[in-house]
Amino acid sequence: MSKAKPAAAATDAAPPAKSKKMLIIIIAAVLLAGGGGAAFFLMKPAPAPAHAAVEEEEEAPAHAVPAKYVELGTFTANLLHEEGDRYLQVAISLKLTKPELDEKIKASSPEIMHRINMLLQSKSPSELASLKGKQRLAEDIKAQVEFVLGIRKTEPKPSPAPVMAAKNETPADAHDEGHAALKVEDEHAATQEEHTEEAPKKNKGGVAEVLFTSFIIQ
């Protein structure tokens, strides 16, 4: 009877050892699971830092300043004599990409108006009848305004008038007139190249365009 008691004691001590082993297995499983989670976390790409988005916003181009329109007024000028007295009445506005030029244009208004009047009186009705002629006039006015404002350093030359063939000319006269017309076109091309060289690149001068809000030849 006395020898059976130690065996019973040993039997009672077994469950704690088994429980301890299960605890070790559970802990190991948890550690393995934690290690896998850590590995997944390390392999996951890190999110972009917040300051990168801020830098991208700073590098984005700023909103362009809206154009400003300045009215130079309505001009009335006698045109070169062709088939009777004709005159031009035109309302001119400027499109500015640099609004600060507005005050400078107002301060230089007398000289700008003088140069435009002289330019208009150098034109003929036939020269201004076509769309191309009006475009040339707008380019000439733009060049004069830019010169007054100091954007151009060299005084611009007006575009030469095209040579018009007479109705009752002989073939020889027509041939000579053809050569004269080609010469005028060459001079105009040279003048345009000179204007292009003097003009600020990519219209950085501030005067974007000359607009005719009214154009009447009478």
C-alpha positions as CSV (number, residue, x, y, z in Angstrom):
1,M,0.0,0.0,0.0
2,S,2.8,2.4,0.9
3,K,4.6,1.8,-2.5
4,A,1.5,2.7,-4.6
5,K,1.4,6.3,-3.4
6,P,4.5,7.6,-5.2
7,A,3.1,6.2,-8.5
8,A,-0.1,8.2,-8.0
9,A,2.0,11.2,-7.2
10,A,3.9,10.8,-10.5
11,T,0.6,10.4,-12.4
12,D,-0.7,13.6,-10.9
13,A,2.5,15.5,-11.9
14,A,2.2,14.5,-15.7
15,P,-0.6,17.0,-16.7
16,P,1.4,20.1,-15.8
17,A,4.3,18.9,-18.0
18,K,2.0,18.3,-20.9
19,S,0.4,21.7,-20.5
20,K,3.8,23.3,-20.4
21,K,4.7,21.6,-23.7
22,M,1.5,22.8,-25.3
23,L,2.2,26.3,-24.1
24,I,5.7,26.2,-25.7
25,I,4.1,25.0,-29.0
26,I,1.5,27.8,-28.9
27,I,4.2,30.4,-28.2
28,A,6.3,29.1,-31.1
29,A,3.4,29.3,-33.4
30,V,2.6,32.8,-32.4
31,L,6.3,33.8,-32.9
32,L,6.2,32.2,-36.4
33,A,3.0,34.0,-37.2
34,G,4.5,37.2,-35.9
35,G,7.6,36.7,-38.0
36,G,5.6,36.1,-41.2
37,G,3.6,39.3,-40.5
38,A,6.8,41.2,-39.9
39,A,8.2,39.8,-43.2
40,F,5.0,40.8,-45.1
41,F,5.2,44.3,-43.5
42,L,8.8,44.7,-44.6
43,M,8.2,43.5,-48.1
44,K,5.2,45.8,-48.6
45,P,6.2,49.0,-50.4
46,A,6.4,52.0,-48.2
47,P,3.8,54.8,-49.0
48,A,5.1,57.9,-50.7
49,P,6.1,60.6,-48.2
50,A,3.7,63.5,-47.8
51,H,6.3,66.1,-48.7
52,A,6.7,64.5,-52.2
53,A,3.1,65.5,-53.0
54,V,3.8,69.0,-51.7
55,E,6.9,69.3,-54.0
56,E,4.9,68.1,-57.0
57,E,2.3,70.8,-56.3
58,E,5.1,73.4,-56.0
59,E,6.6,72.3,-59.4
60,A,3.2,72.5,-61.1
61,P,3.0,75.6,-63.4
62,A,1.2,78.6,-61.9
63,H,-2.0,79.8,-63.4
64,A,-1.4,82.1,-66.3
65,V,-2.2,85.8,-65.7
66,P,-5.4,86.6,-67.7
67,A,-4.9,88.9,-70.6
68,K,-5.8,92.6,-70.3
69,Y,-7.3,94.6,-73.1
70,V,-6.5,98.3,-73.6
71,E,-8.4,100.5,-76.0
72,L,-6.3,102.9,-78.0
73,G,-9.4,104.6,-79.4
74,T,-10.8,105.2,-82.9
75,F,-8.5,106.6,-85.6
76,T,-9.6,108.4,-88.8
77,A,-6.9,108.8,-91.5
78,N,-6.8,109.8,-95.1
79,L,-5.5,107.0,-97.3
80,L,-3.1,107.3,-100.2
81,H,-4.9,108.6,-103.3
82,E,-5.8,105.8,-105.9
83,E,-9.3,106.4,-107.4
84,G,-10.6,109.3,-105.5
85,D,-10.3,110.4,-101.9
86,R,-10.7,107.5,-99.4
87,Y,-10.3,107.4,-95.7
88,L,-10.0,104.8,-93.0
89,Q,-11.9,104.7,-89.7
90,V,-10.6,102.0,-87.4
91,A,-11.0,101.2,-83.7
92,I,-7.8,99.7,-82.2
93,S,-7.3,97.7,-79.0
94,L,-4.3,95.9,-77.6
95,K,-4.2,92.5,-76.0
96,L,-1.6,92.5,-73.1
97,T,-0.1,89.5,-71.4
98,K,1.6,91.8,-68.9
99,P,-1.1,94.0,-67.3
100,E,1.5,96.3,-65.8
101,L,2.1,97.8,-69.3
102,D,-1.3,99.5,-69.1
103,E,0.1,102.5,-67.2
104,K,3.1,102.7,-69.5
105,I,0.8,102.8,-72.5
106,K,-1.2,105.6,-71.0
107,A,1.9,107.6,-70.3
108,S,3.1,107.1,-73.8
109,S,-0.3,107.6,-75.5
110,P,0.6,110.8,-77.5
111,E,3.6,109.2,-79.2
112,I,1.7,105.9,-79.8
113,M,-1.2,107.7,-81.4
114,H,1.1,109.9,-83.5
115,R,3.0,106.8,-84.9
116,I,-0.3,105.0,-85.6
117,N,-1.8,108.0,-87.5
118,M,1.4,108.3,-89.6
119,L,1.3,104.6,-90.3
120,L,-2.4,104.6,-91.4
121,Q,-1.8,107.6,-93.7
122,S,0.9,105.6,-95.5
123,K,-1.5,102.9,-96.6
124,S,-3.6,102.7,-99.7
125,P,-7.3,101.4,-99.9
126,S,-6.3,98.5,-102.1
127,E,-3.6,97.5,-99.6
128,L,-6.0,97.3,-96.8
129,A,-8.9,95.7,-98.7
130,S,-7.5,92.1,-98.2
131,L,-7.3,90.1,-95.0
132,K,-3.5,89.8,-95.5
133,G,-3.2,93.6,-95.8
134,K,-5.1,94.1,-92.5
135,Q,-2.9,91.5,-90.8
136,R,0.2,93.4,-92.1
137,L,-1.2,96.6,-90.7
138,A,-1.8,94.9,-87.3
139,E,1.8,93.7,-87.3
140,D,3.1,97.2,-88.1
141,I,1.1,98.8,-85.3
142,K,2.3,96.2,-82.9
143,A,5.9,96.9,-83.8
144,Q,5.4,100.7,-83.4
145,V,3.8,100.2,-80.0
146,E,6.6,97.9,-78.8
147,F,9.2,100.4,-80.0
148,V,7.6,103.2,-78.0
149,L,7.4,101.0,-74.9
150,G,11.1,100.1,-75.3
151,I,10.5,96.5,-76.0
152,R,12.1,96.9,-79.4
153,K,15.4,98.6,-79.7
154,T,15.4,99.3,-83.4
155,E,12.7,101.5,-85.0
156,P,10.5,99.3,-87.2
157,K,9.9,99.9,-90.9
158,P,6.4,99.8,-92.2
159,S,5.5,96.9,-94.5
160,P,5.9,98.0,-98.2
161,A,2.7,98.3,-100.2
162,P,2.2,95.7,-102.9
163,V,2.6,96.9,-106.5
164,M,-0.8,96.9,-108.3
165,A,-0.7,96.2,-112.1
166,A,-2.4,98.9,-114.3
167,K,-5.4,97.8,-116.4
168,N,-4.0,99.1,-119.8
169,E,-0.4,98.0,-119.4
170,T,1.6,96.4,-122.2
171,P,3.1,92.9,-121.8
172,A,6.5,94.5,-121.3
173,D,5.1,96.8,-118.6
174,A,3.5,93.8,-117.0
175,H,6.8,92.0,-117.0
176,D,8.5,94.9,-115.4
177,E,5.7,95.2,-112.9
178,G,6.1,91.5,-112.1
179,H,9.7,92.0,-111.3
180,A,8.9,95.1,-109.2
181,A,6.2,93.1,-107.3
182,L,8.7,90.3,-106.6
183,K,11.2,92.9,-105.3
184,V,8.6,94.4,-103.0
185,E,7.8,90.9,-101.7
186,D,11.4,90.3,-101.1
187,E,11.7,93.6,-99.2
188,H,8.6,92.7,-97.2
189,A,10.1,89.3,-96.3
190,A,13.3,91.0,-95.2
191,T,11.3,93.4,-93.1
192,Q,9.4,90.6,-91.5
193,E,12.6,88.8,-90.6
194,E,13.9,92.0,-89.1
195,H,10.8,92.4,-87.1
196,T,11.0,88.7,-86.0
197,E,14.5,89.1,-84.8
198,E,13.7,92.3,-82.9
199,A,10.5,90.9,-81.4
200,P,10.8,89.3,-78.0
201,K,10.9,85.5,-78.2
202,K,7.6,83.7,-77.4
203,N,5.9,87.1,-77.0
204,K,7.6,87.8,-73.7
205,G,7.4,91.5,-74.5
206,G,3.8,91.7,-73.2
207,V,2.0,93.0,-76.3
208,A,0.3,89.9,-77.6
209,E,-1.9,91.2,-80.4
210,V,-3.4,94.2,-82.1
211,L,-7.2,94.0,-82.4
212,F,-9.4,95.9,-84.9
213,T,-12.8,96.1,-83.2
214,S,-14.0,98.3,-86.1
215,F,-12.5,98.7,-89.6
216,I,-14.3,100.9,-92.2
217,I,-12.9,102.2,-95.5
218,Q,-15.0,105.0,-97.1
